[in-house]
Amino acid sequence: MLSVTAVCENGVLKPNEPLNLTEGQTVQLSVDDHAHRIPPRQPTAEEVEFDRRIRAAKSFDEMFAVMDAAPQSTDDFDVVKAINETRRLTGFRIPDPQEGAVP
């Protein structure tokens, strides 16, 4: 399998390096759009400590106690909307109804 980087110019993909293909050869192409990727951020010290405490819990009661002690979010982040947006961008079927949609 061959993997190369290409640039789209006027609707035509142009490889950044020569390809060892014969003229007229048919190939199968998969496109990975790097531009839409968001690089992962590094966790904060508080997040690392929270993760450590969750993993150290020996029972569900201990785990729930750690979770209950976590600071509450002050933003209006909607996890369902975020998951559905990720599904939409990646082509997955969105099983959750969209806000205002008629079933």
Backbone as ProteinMPNN parsed JSONL, in Angstrom:
{"seq_chain_A": "MLSVTAVCENGVLKPNEPLNLTEGQTVQLSVDDHAHRIPPRQPTAEEVEFDRRIRAAKSFDEMFAVMDAAPQSTDDFDVVKAINETRRLTGFRIPDPQEGAVP", "coords_chain_A": {"N_chain_A": [[0.846, -1.178, 0.0], [0.489, 2.228, -0.727], [1.192, 5.419, 0.53], [0.732, 8.812, 0.242], [1.197, 12.391, 0.367], [-0.908, 14.923, -0.871], [-1.937, 17.794, -2.817], [-4.845, 19.669, -3.387], [-5.696, 21.111, -6.377], [-7.596, 23.16, -8.296], [-9.627, 21.224, -8.258], [-8.236, 18.902, -8.751], [-6.231, 16.325, -7.514], [-2.9, 16.619, -6.625], [0.005, 14.908, -6.225], [2.602, 15.35, -3.764], [4.992, 14.235, -4.249], [6.737, 12.213, -6.723], [4.962, 9.411, -8.149], [5.221, 5.886, -8.331], [3.761, 4.717, -10.654], [2.144, 3.272, -13.496], [1.265, 4.822, -16.62], [-2.143, 5.484, -17.005], [-2.893, 3.579, -15.197], [-5.179, 2.135, -12.912], [-6.166, 3.043, -9.686], [-7.105, 2.707, -6.21], [-8.373, 5.221, -4.149], [-8.043, 6.796, -1.03], [-9.028, 9.446, 1.013], [-7.657, 11.477, 3.463], [-8.424, 14.056, 5.31], [-6.444, 16.239, 6.674], [-6.734, 18.85, 7.529], [-9.054, 19.266, 9.043], [-8.611, 18.143, 11.469], [-8.311, 18.326, 14.956], [-5.757, 19.038, 17.072], [-4.948, 17.087, 19.946], [-5.232, 18.408, 23.25], [-2.993, 18.95, 25.996], [-3.524, 17.444, 29.17], [-4.57, 19.225, 32.129], [-2.903, 19.827, 35.301], [-4.745, 19.388, 37.332], [-6.602, 17.744, 36.03], [-5.034, 15.488, 35.532], [-4.539, 14.659, 38.154], [-7.189, 14.106, 38.961], [-7.779, 11.965, 37.239], [-5.892, 10.123, 38.204], [-6.894, 9.7, 40.794], [-9.431, 8.607, 40.248], [-8.69, 6.218, 38.943], [-7.414, 4.972, 41.053], [-9.42, 4.28, 42.753], [-11.071, 1.81, 44.66], [-13.564, 0.798, 44.727], [-16.986, 1.168, 43.567], [-18.261, 3.028, 45.172], [-16.084, 4.557, 46.171], [-15.17, 5.604, 43.745], [-17.417, 7.109, 42.908], [-17.445, 8.979, 44.973], [-15.102, 10.422, 44.442], [-15.832, 11.478, 41.966], [-18.037, 13.04, 42.726], [-16.732, 14.994, 44.155], [-15.483, 16.481, 42.275], [-14.945, 19.615, 40.58], [-17.742, 21.542, 39.507], [-18.845, 22.174, 36.193], [-18.864, 25.386, 34.697], [-19.618, 26.285, 32.286], [-21.842, 26.199, 29.403], [-21.705, 23.768, 28.076], [-22.808, 21.263, 25.893], [-22.878, 17.982, 25.873], [-24.191, 16.039, 24.309], [-24.833, 17.415, 21.952], [-22.205, 17.935, 21.113], [-21.204, 15.346, 20.683], [-22.92, 14.497, 18.633], [-22.195, 16.352, 16.65], [-19.572, 15.573, 16.166], [-20.095, 13.005, 15.175], [-21.511, 13.73, 12.849], [-19.515, 15.11, 11.398], [-17.709, 13.049, 10.941], [-19.112, 11.263, 9.459], [-20.663, 9.308, 10.638], [-23.774, 7.714, 11.485], [-26.317, 9.636, 12.905], [-27.84, 8.928, 15.762], [-29.288, 10.244, 17.717], [-32.021, 12.408, 18.115], [-32.246, 15.533, 16.417], [-32.352, 18.825, 17.749], [-35.528, 20.219, 17.9], [-36.459, 18.671, 15.816], [-38.957, 16.769, 14.098], [-40.264, 13.709, 15.13]], "CA_chain_A": [[0.0, 0.0, 0.0], [1.241, 3.457, -0.892], [0.583, 6.582, 1.185], [1.409, 10.051, -0.136], [0.497, 13.641, 0.626], [-1.227, 15.6, -2.128], [-2.597, 19.087, -2.716], [-5.944, 19.802, -4.337], [-5.621, 22.324, -7.184], [-8.651, 23.193, -9.308], [-10.364, 19.966, -8.228], [-7.366, 17.783, -9.099], [-5.233, 16.016, -6.498], [-1.538, 16.566, -7.166], [0.905, 14.381, -5.196], [3.779, 16.164, -3.453], [6.176, 13.488, -4.683], [6.415, 11.341, -7.86], [4.42, 8.097, -7.834], [5.708, 4.801, -9.189], [2.583, 4.124, -11.279], [2.196, 3.321, -14.961], [0.266, 5.696, -17.233], [-3.444, 4.851, -17.184], [-3.138, 2.586, -14.147], [-6.291, 2.437, -12.02], [-5.852, 2.849, -8.268], [-8.164, 3.095, -5.278], [-7.897, 6.383, -3.413], [-8.688, 7.181, 0.231], [-8.603, 10.799, 1.346], [-7.632, 11.807, 4.881], [-8.35, 15.516, 5.343], [-5.733, 16.65, 7.886], [-7.088, 20.214, 7.914], [-10.156, 19.29, 9.994], [-8.223, 17.512, 12.719], [-7.964, 19.214, 16.058], [-4.753, 18.332, 17.869], [-5.357, 16.937, 21.34], [-4.539, 19.281, 24.192], [-2.418, 18.264, 27.146], [-4.376, 17.612, 30.352], [-4.071, 20.09, 33.192], [-2.469, 19.094, 36.499], [-5.962, 18.972, 38.036], [-7.178, 16.61, 35.297], [-4.155, 14.338, 35.772], [-4.809, 14.222, 39.524], [-8.52, 13.507, 38.967], [-7.633, 10.663, 36.588], [-5.172, 9.25, 39.128], [-7.793, 9.339, 41.899], [-10.47, 7.705, 39.709], [-8.074, 4.907, 38.704], [-7.019, 4.38, 42.338], [-10.615, 3.879, 43.505], [-11.176, 0.351, 44.818], [-14.98, 0.406, 44.663], [-17.829, 2.177, 42.937], [-18.499, 4.092, 46.155], [-14.912, 5.439, 46.15], [-15.151, 6.297, 42.463], [-18.471, 8.119, 42.927], [-17.028, 10.036, 45.902], [-14.148, 11.251, 43.699], [-16.592, 12.199, 40.945], [-18.855, 14.059, 43.399], [-15.848, 16.06, 44.641], [-14.95, 17.23, 41.126], [-15.609, 20.914, 40.415], [-18.813, 21.567, 38.512], [-18.593, 23.02, 35.031], [-19.604, 26.652, 34.696], [-20.024, 26.639, 30.928], [-23.087, 25.567, 28.965], [-21.311, 22.728, 27.129], [-23.806, 20.223, 25.704], [-22.13, 16.816, 25.403], [-24.936, 15.352, 23.254], [-24.606, 18.181, 20.723], [-20.814, 17.74, 20.706], [-21.085, 13.983, 20.138], [-23.599, 14.473, 17.335], [-21.391, 17.109, 15.682], [-18.46, 14.681, 15.81], [-20.657, 11.965, 14.302], [-21.829, 14.341, 11.552], [-18.264, 15.413, 10.693], [-17.006, 11.821, 10.567], [-19.953, 10.448, 8.599], [-21.433, 8.316, 11.378], [-25.207, 7.962, 11.574], [-26.656, 10.338, 14.137], [-29.043, 8.284, 16.296], [-30.004, 11.129, 18.615], [-32.784, 13.4, 17.336], [-31.751, 16.894, 16.454], [-33.229, 19.73, 18.462], [-36.613, 20.766, 17.087], [-36.853, 17.752, 14.737], [-40.205, 16.04, 14.312], [-39.964, 12.262, 14.989]], "C_chain_A": [[0.888, 1.236, 0.0], [0.491, 4.597, -0.215], [1.395, 7.81, 0.823], [0.565, 11.246, 0.271], [0.28, 14.334, -0.707], [-1.915, 16.923, -1.819], [-3.694, 19.124, -3.767], [-5.826, 21.146, -5.042], [-6.64, 22.238, -8.302], [-9.376, 21.854, -9.412], [-9.543, 18.737, -8.573], [-6.358, 17.567, -7.975], [-3.872, 15.874, -7.148], [-0.607, 16.097, -6.05], [2.109, 15.295, -4.998], [5.073, 15.481, -3.861], [5.775, 12.586, -5.852], [5.907, 9.978, -7.387], [4.952, 7.073, -8.818], [4.511, 4.044, -9.757], [2.737, 4.217, -12.787], [1.061, 4.207, -15.478], [-1.031, 4.919, -17.456], [-3.786, 3.812, -16.127], [-4.287, 3.051, -13.254], [-5.885, 2.114, -10.592], [-7.087, 3.188, -7.441], [-7.593, 4.167, -4.365], [-8.721, 6.581, -2.148], [-8.144, 8.543, 0.607], [-8.734, 11.015, 2.842], [-7.386, 13.304, 4.979], [-7.741, 15.978, 6.667], [-6.197, 18.012, 8.394], [-8.177, 20.269, 8.975], [-9.817, 18.62, 11.316], [-7.859, 18.563, 13.753], [-6.947, 18.483, 16.916], [-5.209, 18.228, 19.319], [-4.574, 17.883, 22.233], [-3.991, 18.444, 25.333], [-3.317, 18.48, 28.354], [-3.733, 18.54, 31.368], [-3.624, 19.226, 34.366], [-3.676, 18.581, 37.278], [-6.597, 17.758, 37.358], [-6.344, 15.348, 35.502], [-4.417, 13.771, 37.168], [-6.178, 13.552, 39.629], [-8.466, 12.105, 38.367], [-6.941, 9.665, 37.523], [-6.094, 8.769, 40.236], [-8.897, 8.392, 41.431], [-9.891, 6.301, 39.527], [-7.689, 4.196, 40.0], [-8.219, 3.887, 43.149], [-10.738, 2.356, 43.5], [-12.615, -0.138, 44.752], [-15.744, 1.496, 43.924], [-18.083, 3.332, 43.9], [-17.329, 5.071, 46.19], [-14.877, 6.256, 44.862], [-16.2, 7.409, 42.433], [-18.118, 9.272, 43.858], [-16.037, 10.978, 45.217], [-14.896, 12.097, 42.669], [-17.437, 13.312, 41.565], [-18.016, 15.242, 43.865], [-15.272, 16.907, 43.502], [-15.67, 18.566, 40.999], [-16.654, 20.836, 39.306], [-18.449, 22.521, 37.391], [-19.449, 24.278, 35.106], [-20.032, 27.057, 33.295], [-21.309, 25.896, 30.562], [-22.806, 24.5, 27.904], [-22.372, 21.635, 27.086], [-23.121, 19.014, 25.075], [-22.859, 16.091, 24.276], [-24.756, 16.086, 21.924], [-23.184, 17.971, 20.205], [-20.616, 16.368, 20.087], [-21.742, 13.921, 18.77], [-22.828, 15.249, 16.273], [-20.193, 16.277, 15.234], [-18.943, 13.586, 14.871], [-20.939, 12.522, 12.916], [-20.559, 14.573, 10.739], [-17.545, 14.163, 10.222], [-17.855, 10.883, 9.726], [-20.717, 9.355, 9.323], [-22.906, 8.71, 11.377], [-25.486, 8.624, 12.917], [-27.94, 9.734, 14.697], [-29.882, 9.199, 17.172], [-30.759, 12.173, 17.792], [-32.189, 14.791, 17.491], [-32.796, 17.785, 17.103], [-34.273, 20.297, 17.504], [-37.085, 19.853, 15.963], [-38.141, 17.049, 15.109], [-39.926, 14.554, 14.118], [-40.805, 11.602, 13.932]], "O_chain_A": [[1.924, 1.265, 0.664], [-0.723, 4.721, -0.376], [2.601, 7.856, 1.063], [-0.64, 11.122, 0.491], [1.16, 14.338, -1.569], [-2.408, 17.144, -0.713], [-3.505, 18.669, -4.896], [-5.852, 22.195, -4.398], [-6.565, 21.354, -9.155], [-9.701, 21.399, -10.508], [-10.091, 17.64, -8.678], [-5.705, 18.512, -7.532], [-3.702, 15.112, -8.1], [-0.439, 16.79, -5.047], [2.577, 15.935, -5.94], [6.139, 16.095, -3.819], [4.604, 12.225, -5.972], [6.353, 9.456, -6.365], [5.113, 7.364, -10.003], [4.265, 2.892, -9.402], [3.382, 5.133, -13.297], [0.017, 4.322, -14.836], [-1.017, 3.828, -18.026], [-4.868, 3.227, -16.166], [-4.357, 4.223, -12.884], [-5.331, 1.05, -10.317], [-7.997, 3.869, -7.913], [-6.474, 4.043, -3.867], [-9.95, 6.54, -2.188], [-6.937, 8.776, 0.532], [-9.791, 10.768, 3.424], [-6.268, 13.769, 4.757], [-8.447, 16.095, 7.668], [-6.063, 18.296, 9.585], [-8.226, 21.229, 9.743], [-10.671, 18.541, 12.199], [-7.19, 19.552, 13.456], [-7.245, 17.41, 17.44], [-5.789, 19.169, 19.86], [-3.39, 18.131, 22.0], [-4.482, 17.346, 25.597], [-3.826, 19.584, 28.551], [-2.509, 18.631, 31.458], [-3.929, 18.034, 34.419], [-3.646, 17.476, 37.821], [-7.076, 16.848, 38.034], [-6.896, 14.255, 35.631], [-4.506, 12.556, 37.345], [-6.316, 12.537, 40.312], [-9.039, 11.166, 38.921], [-7.35, 8.508, 37.62], [-6.093, 7.589, 40.587], [-9.257, 7.465, 42.157], [-10.518, 5.313, 39.908], [-7.642, 2.966, 40.047], [-8.048, 3.156, 44.125], [-10.538, 1.704, 42.475], [-12.864, -1.343, 44.724], [-15.232, 2.59, 43.686], [-18.117, 4.49, 43.484], [-17.541, 6.282, 46.233], [-14.589, 7.453, 44.884], [-15.915, 8.521, 41.989], [-18.451, 10.421, 43.571], [-16.118, 12.195, 45.389], [-14.623, 13.288, 42.519], [-17.544, 14.401, 40.999], [-18.517, 16.362, 43.963], [-14.643, 17.936, 43.749], [-16.866, 18.655, 41.274], [-16.467, 20.151, 38.3], [-17.819, 23.554, 37.62], [-20.606, 24.236, 35.524], [-20.73, 28.056, 33.123], [-21.796, 25.065, 31.329], [-23.571, 24.346, 26.953], [-22.79, 21.134, 28.13], [-22.817, 19.019, 23.882], [-22.209, 15.574, 23.368], [-24.55, 15.454, 20.888], [-22.976, 17.842, 18.999], [-19.932, 16.239, 19.072], [-21.175, 13.348, 17.84], [-22.808, 14.845, 15.11], [-19.841, 16.277, 14.054], [-18.279, 13.273, 13.883], [-20.645, 11.87, 11.914], [-20.515, 14.275, 9.545], [-16.842, 14.199, 9.212], [-17.384, 9.821, 9.318], [-21.368, 8.54, 8.67], [-23.244, 9.89, 11.279], [-24.948, 8.21, 13.944], [-29.022, 9.995, 14.17], [-31.075, 8.953, 17.353], [-30.192, 12.759, 16.87], [-31.698, 15.166, 18.556], [-33.994, 17.517, 17.009], [-33.937, 20.793, 16.429], [-38.008, 20.207, 15.23], [-38.394, 16.765, 16.28], [-39.411, 14.157, 13.072], [-40.671, 10.401, 13.699]]}, "name": "protein", "num_of_chains": 1, "seq": "MLSVTAVCENGVLKPNEPLNLTEGQTVQLSVDDHAHRIPPRQPTAEEVEFDRRIRAAKSFDEMFAVMDAAPQSTDDFDVVKAINETRRLTGFRIPDPQEGAVP"}
